[in-house]
Amino acid sequence: MLVLVAPGQGAQAPGFLTPWLDLPGAADRLGAWSEAIGLDLVHYGTKADADEIRDTAVAQPLLVAAALLSASALGDVTPGAVAGHSVGEIAAAAFARVLDDTAALRFVRSRGLAMAEAAAVTETGMSALLGGDPEVTVPHLEKLGLTAANVNGAGQIVAAGTMEQLAALAQDKPEGVRRVVPLKVAGAFHTQHMAPAVTALQQVADELTVADPAVPYVSNKDGRTVTSGADVVARLVGQVANPVRWDLCMETFQQLGATALVEVCPGGTLVNIAKRALPGVATLALKTPDDLDAARELIAEHARPAA
């Protein structure tokens, strides 16, 4: 059984979309999406520097566009389940046909703008903790005033809060944590700092046309499979201010009988976690079009036939 997943913010890198524009129709598609959301995705995906694409309002639609573009290059695929990490959930909603591609990009553009505005109120950020026991790490973070914003499994938790709180964490790591790595994000996402973005995003969500998922959609909120399109969108709205439970998503992949996991562009982060947390599950990260043939072979072996 194939799981198709999309990465979250921080996975982007300067020029990462450049090779994808050589695919037939890719530049035209990105151009149309750019016009629809008022953001030059071609520029930001090919020529912009690291600081430009770190901007939340840019990074989020850029990542969803990359996910949609690379997934479409795989051909007609019917995965056994879909999921995304944080903003990747919006791409997963498109994979499941809850939203069409343009609606997904308009929604994520609004999400990025709202979260950037919320992040500007207080200087905040996020850091990944490598190693350690969640039962020890989470109380330690709470003691420092931080939130376990991402519980990713495989010994990785992401802390979020003010820059002062994160500096204190760097000097006072929880027992068993090997490293504290600052992330390339511009705010304390999935915490109370993002509460203003929830209100703004709800207004956008109310205007969406949604359908029920065509394939099982696994939610960051609690790792559950969601069968209602309205519930998917409600979870997308609330998730900006609540922790990502990727560990629970992976538990669900196991329960569903996952045998393979493909991470769309810019792949790598979720595959690395899956290699540690899902032993025996074949994995592949789509980084460039050079990975497409291997991905198609894996899909042919593990995906169910298209309906």
N, C-alpha and C positions, 0 to 999 in steps of 0.2 A: 504494500500500500504506500503510495507516494504522498508526501506532505510538501506543499509549495509554500515557502515563507519569504517575507520581505523584511529587510533590516531597518533599523531606526536611525535617528539622528546621531551624527558622529562617524557614520560609515563613509561619508562623502570624502573625496579627495580632488584636488585641482586636476582638471582635464579628464576626469574619469568617463565622461560620455563621448569623448572624441572618437574612439574606434567604432562606437555604435552608430555614428552618423553615416558610416559607409554602407550600412544595410539599406536595401531598396525601400524607399518611402519613409525612412526614419527622420530625415531632416524636415520633410514636409509635415509629418505628424507632430514633431516637436514645435514646429513653427505655428501650427494651428492651435496647439495647446497654449503656447506662449501668448497668442492673441486673445485666447479665451480668458486667461487669468491676469493679463497685464504684466507679465514677467518674462524676460528674455531667457528662456531655458537653454537655448543653444549657447548663448554667451556664457552663462554661468556654468554650464556643463563642460565647456571646452577652454575658455580663455580666462575665467576669473581665478583670482588667487585664493589661498586658504582662508584669509580673513573675510573676503567677500562671501564665500560659501559657508562660512561659520554662522553668518547672520540667520537667525531662526526663520525669518520671513522668506528667506531664499532657500535655505537648506531643506526645509520640509517639502515644498512643492517639487524641488529638484529631485529629491529621493523618490518620491512617489512617481514622478515622470520616468525616472530611470527604471523603476520596478515594472511599470506598465510596458515600457518599450521593450525591455529584455524578456519579459514573460511572453509578449506577443511573438517574439522571434523564435520561441520554442515550438510554435505551431499550435494545432488544436489539441490541448491537453485537458484531461479531466482528472484532477488530483483527488485523492481520497479525503483530503482535508486541506484547509488553507489557514494561515495565521500570519500576523506581522508583529514586529516588536515596536511598540509605541507608535510613531507616525506610520510605520509599516502596516499597521492595522487598516489604514485607509486603502492602501494598495490591495490588501487581502480582501477588503469589502468589494473592490472592483473585480478581483479574481473570482469571487463567489457570485458576481452579478447582482449584488445588492445595490450598487451604484454603477452608472456607466462611467467611462474613463473621464469624460469632461466634467461630470458632476463631482467625481472624486477629486480632481485637481482643483476645481473651484472651492470645494470644501476644505482641502488642505491649505490652499492659499489663505483662506480666512483663518484657519487654525494657526498658521505660522504668524500672521500679523497680530492676532489676538494674544498669542503666547509671548511674542516679542514685546508687545506693549506691557503685558503683566511683568515680564522680566526686567523692564526698565525701571520699575518702581524701587527695587532694592537690588544691589549687586549680589548676584547669587550664581551658583554653579553646581557641578556634579563631579564626583570622583569615583572611580572603580576600585573596589577592594578585592584583591586577589588572595584567595586562601581564607582560612578561618572557618569557624562553625557559626551558622546563622543564629543559633541560640545564645551565643556569646556576643556576636557582632551587633545584632539589632539592639539589644539593651544598651550597649556601649554607645552606639550612634544616638539613641534617644537621650542619653546622659549629656551628650554634647549639643543637643538641640537639633540634631540632624534627622532626616527621614530616610529610611531604606526605600528609595524611590523605584529601584529595579531589583527584584530578587530573581536572578537569572539562572540559578542552579549551577551545578558543577563548581561550587566554591567561589562564585562571583556575586557580589552584591554591589550596587551603585548607591552611594550616599549623595544626598542633595540638601542644600541649605545655603546660608550666607557664606561669603568668601572667608569671613572671620572664623566661622564654624569649621569650614573645610581646612583652613590653616591649622586649627587646633587638632583636627583629626590627623593631619600629616605628622604632627609632633607626638600624638598619643594614639597609636594604632591599636585596635582591639587585639587581644591575644590570639595568636595563630595567623594573623594577616601578614602576608609576605610583603606586599607592596600596596601603595595608594597612588593611583594614576589619575591625574586630572583629565577630564574629557573635553573634547572640542565642541562644547555646547555653550549657549549663552544664557542659561538660566537654570533655576531649580525646578525642572519639569517634574510632573507627577507628585507635587506637594501642594500645601495650602497656598504657596506663593502664586500658583496658577489659577486660583479661584476666580479672579475677574475674567479670565479667558473662557471659563465654562459658561457664564452668562452670555457673552458675546457669541459663542459658538452655537448655543441653543437657538438663537434667533435665525442663524443660517440653516441649521438642521430642520427647522420648522418648514422651510421652503423646498426641501429636497423631495424628489420622487424616488421611492425605494421599492425594492422587491425582496422577497424572502430568499435566503441563500440557496443557490443551485447545488452547492456542495457544502459539506460540514465546515462551519466557520468557528474557530477556536479563539475565545476571547482572553485578552490580557487581564481582565478584571479578576477572574477566578479560575481560568483554565477550562471553563465549560464550553460545550458546543452549543451555539446559539442558532435557533431555527427560524426566528422572526427577524425580518429586515428592520422593522421599527426598533426592536431591541438592540440589534447591531448598532444602529445609529445613536441610540440613547447611550450605549456603552462608549462609543467613540467620543461623545461629548463629555461625559463624566470622567473619562480616563485621563484627561489632561491634568487633573488635580488629584489623581489617585495612583498608588503604586502599580507598576507593571509586574505581574506574576508570571514571568516566562517559565519559571520552574514548574508551575502547575500546567502550563500549556504543554510542556514536554511530557509530563506525566500522562496527559490526555492522548498525545500522539502514541505513546506506548500502549495505552488501553485500546486505542482504535486499531492497533496492529501495524503501526508504521514499519516499513522495511527500507524506505529511502526518503531522503530529505534533500530538496533542491532549494538553494537560497538565490533569489534573483539579484541582479546588479543593484548596488555594489556589494556583491556577496563576500562572505568570509567570517564575519563576526558570529553569526548564528550557527554556521557550520562548525566553527571552532568549539563552541559550547556543546553542540550536539555530539561531537566526537568524544567528549568526556562523559556526557550525561546519558547518551543513548548508544551504548555499545552494541555492535551488531547491525546498526542501521547504516546503510550506505549513504554517503553525503557528497554533495557537489556544490561548489560556489561559482555562480556566474559572475566573473570579473570582466571579461571581454568577450567579443563574439567568437574568439578562438575556443571558448569553452562550450559552445553550443552543441557541437557534434557529440561530445561526451555526455552532455546533459540529455540529449535526445535518446541516446542509447540507454541511459539509466531509466528514463521515463518509459521507454518501450518495454522495459523489463518489469517495472514496478507499478505503472499507472493502470487504472482500469480503462477500458475502451470509452471513447467519447459517446455520449448519449445521442 
